[in-house]
Amino acid sequence: MKGERTVTSTILAEKSKLKIVLLPIDELKPHEKGSPLYLKLLRQEILRDGILKYPIVADEKTHVILDGMHRWLALKSLGYMLIPVILVDAFQNPKIRVGRKRIHRYISDSDKKITIEKVISAGLNGCLMKPRSTRHFFPFSKFQQINYPLRLLRKRVPQDVSKYLARMTRVECNIAIKEWLEEISEELKFLMKRKEEAEKELDEFLNRVENLDNTFSSF
């Protein structure tokens, strides 16, 4: 049909109803800006390993990136032309949610709700959101390890990705990474507390069952 773009994709794998495809890197669109320091750290890791450990996640209709912005930036800046992607229907899957912090996977983000429509709109109109201003939660693990060799991603000259990066001083980058670590710690503390609560609930239930058995045995 006239006006529609043709996208060539190669299916790499299908796991647990997830389709991982190889797409032209220029077909993907970010919805938020990247952190210069984190990009540098990730580039070093990818070059050292010679592989991309995990695919990124993008909306299948718009190709807006939902997870893996810095992996996309790293490969693009290194000159790679292809990237492994998990494609999802962001609009039709109610189990795909958006929050501002990792903890919002488990509790409601009541202060400032971010919709998937806002995320997709930012990617399509190019008005990128601040770095790590969104967290996307999927009904599957995003850690679908593929260890895809860089040599298979086709190379060209490195691309300038500065327009996709936030302007941050080294101090600001360090603060952002500290906040990132604190966010992970917050999630871990929540999960440990929830584990303690679940273990207590289990013990109380087992005691009730044991008492019930004792009651029946007295008849």
Buried (B, 14 or more C-beta within 10 A) or exposed (E): EEEEEEEEBEEBBEEEEBBBBBBBBEBBBBBBBBBBBBBBBBBEEBEEEEBBBBBBBBBBEBBBBBBBBBBBBBBBBBBBBBBBBBBBEBBEEEEBBBBBBBBBBEEEBEEEEBEBEBBBBBBBEEEBBEBBBBBBBBEBEBEBEBEBEBEBBEEEEEBEBEEBBBEBEEEBBEEBBEEBEEBEEEBEEBEEEEEEEEEEEEEEEEEEEEEEEEEEEEE
